[in-house]
Amino acid sequence: MKKTLKTLLATALMTCAAFAQAAAVNLNTAGANELAEALNGIGLTKAEAIVSFRETNGAFLSVEDLVRVKGIGEVLLERNRDNLVLE
């Protein structure tokens, strides 16, 4: 019984931690480190590409514009869509 309770508690804590990491990130203001930490499948190199694209082309007008960044496709967009905001 104790082992089951410990397992349930551990699972609940891991679930809470996963939700805590899923905070929305602003595509137009976040730095590369913040993007890399907040987005699934986006490492520092791709995050830097996002920031560079934004600096060259201006603010993202829609979340869908993210696929205009080299190395980011529909799969990565869909994986992170719920965590992206523009304001």
N, C-alpha and C positions, 0 to 999 in steps of 0.2 A: 504494500500500500504506500509506504513512504517513497519507494523508488518511483512509483507511478506519479505521485504528487510532484516529486522533484522534476520528472520528465515534463509534466504538464507546465510547471512553472517556467522551466527553461525554454520551452517552446513559446510560451506567451511572451517572455522577455525578448526573444529573438524577433518575434513578429512585431512587437512594439518598436524595436530598434529599426527594423526595415521601414516601417511607416514614418518614423522620425527622419530618416534619410531622404524620403520622397518629397521633401519640401520643394515648392515651386521655385524656379530660378528664372530671372529676367534675362531674356536673350539679348536685350539691348543695353544692359548695364553691367552684367556679371563679367568678372575677369576670368582669365583662362583657368586659374586654380579652382575657382568656384564652380565653373562649368564642368570641369573634369571630375570634381568630387560629387556633384549633384546628378550627373547624367549617366545613365547606364550604357556602357559600350563606348563612351567618349573618354579617351585618355587626354593627357596634357597636350600632345601634338595636335589632335583634332580640335581641342578646345582653343588652342592658339590660332588655328586656322579660322575658327568661328570669329574670334576677336579681330583678326586681321581682315577678314571679309567685311565685317561690320565697319571697321575704320576706313576701308577703301570705298565701300559702296553705300555707306549710311545705314541707318537703323533698319532692322527687319520690319517689314510692314505686315507680315503674317508669319505664323509659326511654320507654315509650309515653305517659306523662303529658305529655311535651313538647308533644304536639299540642294540649293545653289552652291553650297560650300563643298569644295572638292573633298571627296572621301566620305561624305555623308549622304546616305540614300534613304529611300522610303522606309526600310526596315528600322534603321536607327531613329528616324523621325517618329514612327509609330511606337517604338519602344519607350520613347521619352515624351510623347505628346502631352500627357497629363501633367507633366512636371514643368512645362514651359509656359511662360507668360511674356507679354510684351510691355507691360506697364508695371 
